[in-house]
Amino acid sequence: MADKHKIFAKNTEGMTFEIEVSGHKITVDASEEFGGKNSGPPPKQLMLAALAGCTGMDVVSLLKKMHVEYESFNLIIEGEVNPEHPKKYNKINITYKFVGKDIPKDKIEKAVTLSLEKYCGVSAVYKKALDLTYDIEINTP
């Protein structure tokens, strides 16, 4: 039987929702321009956050197993939004940014590829709906 995930969302005021996810509360809201109070991120951008967390955690785990050390690892996720309704993401680009000495590029590429092609459930869904691209940057301190 498949796993099921369930969340609870409560409209607290105006456009604001408090969403409970695995016991953690997240507030989402619209900007003032769209009738909200800007008291939390807009829901669509949480799609980018989900992707960052999913692939980022995969890459950290895989690089640990490969014994790859780095000083810092950051991701930049950029989503291109369709100008017409529904205003959905048409393209998302992930930039994986590493800083460290003697980081093996081949192992970084392998970890990123494994994440995006095998392990990250978020990217698996997104790839079916939009153009998902990535870049890797490796810099020395």
C-alpha positions as CSV (number, residue, x, y, z in Angstrom):
1,M,0.0,0.0,0.0
2,A,1.3,3.5,-0.9
3,D,2.2,6.0,1.7
4,K,-0.1,8.9,2.2
5,H,0.7,12.4,3.3
6,K,-1.9,14.6,4.8
7,I,-1.7,18.3,5.8
8,F,-4.2,20.6,7.5
9,A,-4.7,24.2,6.3
10,K,-6.7,26.8,8.3
11,N,-7.7,30.2,6.9
12,T,-6.8,32.5,9.7
13,E,-7.6,35.9,8.2
14,G,-8.1,37.3,4.8
15,M,-5.8,35.5,2.4
16,T,-3.6,34.0,5.2
17,F,-3.5,30.3,5.8
18,E,-1.7,28.4,8.6
19,I,-0.7,25.1,7.2
20,E,0.4,22.2,9.5
21,V,2.9,19.8,7.9
22,S,4.2,16.9,10.1
23,G,3.6,19.0,13.2
24,H,5.3,22.1,11.8
25,K,3.3,25.2,11.1
26,I,3.8,27.3,7.9
27,T,2.1,30.5,7.2
28,V,1.3,31.4,3.6
29,D,-0.2,34.6,2.4
30,A,-0.6,36.8,-0.6
31,S,1.1,40.2,-1.0
32,E,-0.9,43.3,-0.3
33,E,-1.2,43.8,-4.1
34,F,-3.4,40.7,-4.1
35,G,-5.4,41.3,-1.0
36,G,-3.1,39.7,1.6
37,K,-0.9,41.1,4.3
38,N,2.4,39.5,3.1
39,S,2.7,37.6,6.5
40,G,4.2,34.6,4.8
41,P,5.5,33.3,1.5
42,P,3.1,32.9,-1.4
43,P,2.2,29.2,-1.9
44,K,3.6,28.9,-5.4
45,Q,7.1,29.8,-4.2
46,L,6.9,26.9,-1.7
47,M,7.1,24.7,-4.8
48,L,10.6,26.0,-5.3
49,A,11.4,25.5,-1.7
50,A,10.2,21.9,-1.8
51,L,12.5,21.3,-4.8
52,A,15.5,22.9,-3.0
53,G,15.0,20.8,0.1
54,C,14.4,17.6,-1.8
55,T,17.3,17.7,-4.2
56,G,19.6,19.5,-1.7
57,M,19.1,16.7,1.0
58,D,19.7,14.0,-1.7
59,V,23.0,15.7,-2.8
60,V,24.2,16.1,0.8
61,S,23.5,12.4,1.6
62,L,25.0,11.1,-1.7
63,L,28.2,13.2,-1.3
64,K,28.6,12.0,2.3
65,K,28.5,8.4,1.1
66,M,31.1,9.3,-1.6
67,H,33.3,10.9,1.1
68,V,33.2,14.3,-0.7
69,E,34.0,17.2,1.6
70,Y,33.1,20.9,0.9
71,E,33.1,24.1,2.8
72,S,29.6,25.3,1.7
73,F,26.8,24.1,-0.5
74,N,23.9,26.4,-1.5
75,L,21.2,26.2,-4.1
76,I,19.5,28.9,-6.1
77,I,16.1,27.9,-7.6
78,E,14.6,30.2,-10.2
79,G,11.2,29.6,-11.6
80,E,9.9,31.2,-14.8
81,V,6.2,32.0,-14.5
82,N,3.7,31.9,-17.3
83,P,2.3,35.5,-17.8
84,E,-1.2,34.2,-18.5
85,H,-3.6,32.3,-16.1
86,P,-3.0,29.8,-14.8
87,K,0.3,31.5,-13.8
88,K,2.3,28.4,-13.5
89,Y,6.0,27.7,-13.7
90,N,7.0,26.9,-17.2
91,K,10.7,26.5,-16.5
92,I,12.7,26.0,-13.3
93,N,16.5,26.2,-13.1
94,I,18.5,24.9,-10.2
95,T,22.0,26.2,-9.5
96,Y,24.1,24.0,-7.2
97,K,26.9,26.1,-5.7
98,F,29.8,24.5,-3.9
99,V,32.8,26.1,-2.3
100,G,35.8,24.0,-1.2
101,K,39.3,22.8,-2.1
102,D,39.8,19.9,-4.5
103,I,36.1,19.1,-4.9
104,P,35.8,16.3,-7.5
105,K,33.5,17.6,-10.2
106,D,32.6,14.2,-11.4
107,K,31.3,13.2,-8.0
108,I,29.3,16.4,-7.7
109,E,27.8,15.8,-11.2
110,K,27.0,12.1,-10.2
111,A,25.2,13.2,-7.0
112,V,23.2,15.9,-8.8
113,T,22.2,13.5,-11.6
114,L,21.2,10.7,-9.2
115,S,19.1,13.2,-7.2
116,L,17.3,14.5,-10.3
117,E,16.9,11.3,-12.1
118,K,16.3,8.7,-9.3
119,Y,15.8,10.0,-5.8
120,C,14.0,13.4,-5.7
121,G,10.3,12.9,-5.8
122,V,9.7,16.6,-6.3
123,S,11.8,16.9,-9.4
124,A,10.2,13.7,-10.8
125,V,6.8,15.4,-10.7
126,Y,8.1,18.7,-11.9
127,K,9.9,17.2,-14.9
128,K,6.6,15.9,-16.2
129,A,5.0,19.4,-16.1
130,L,7.8,21.8,-17.0
131,D,11.3,22.3,-18.3
132,L,13.7,21.5,-15.4
133,T,17.4,22.5,-15.9
134,Y,20.4,22.8,-13.7
135,D,23.9,24.2,-13.4
136,I,26.8,23.4,-11.1
137,E,29.3,25.9,-9.8
138,I,32.4,24.9,-7.9
139,N,34.5,27.6,-6.4
140,T,37.7,27.5,-4.3
141,P,37.8,29.7,-1.1
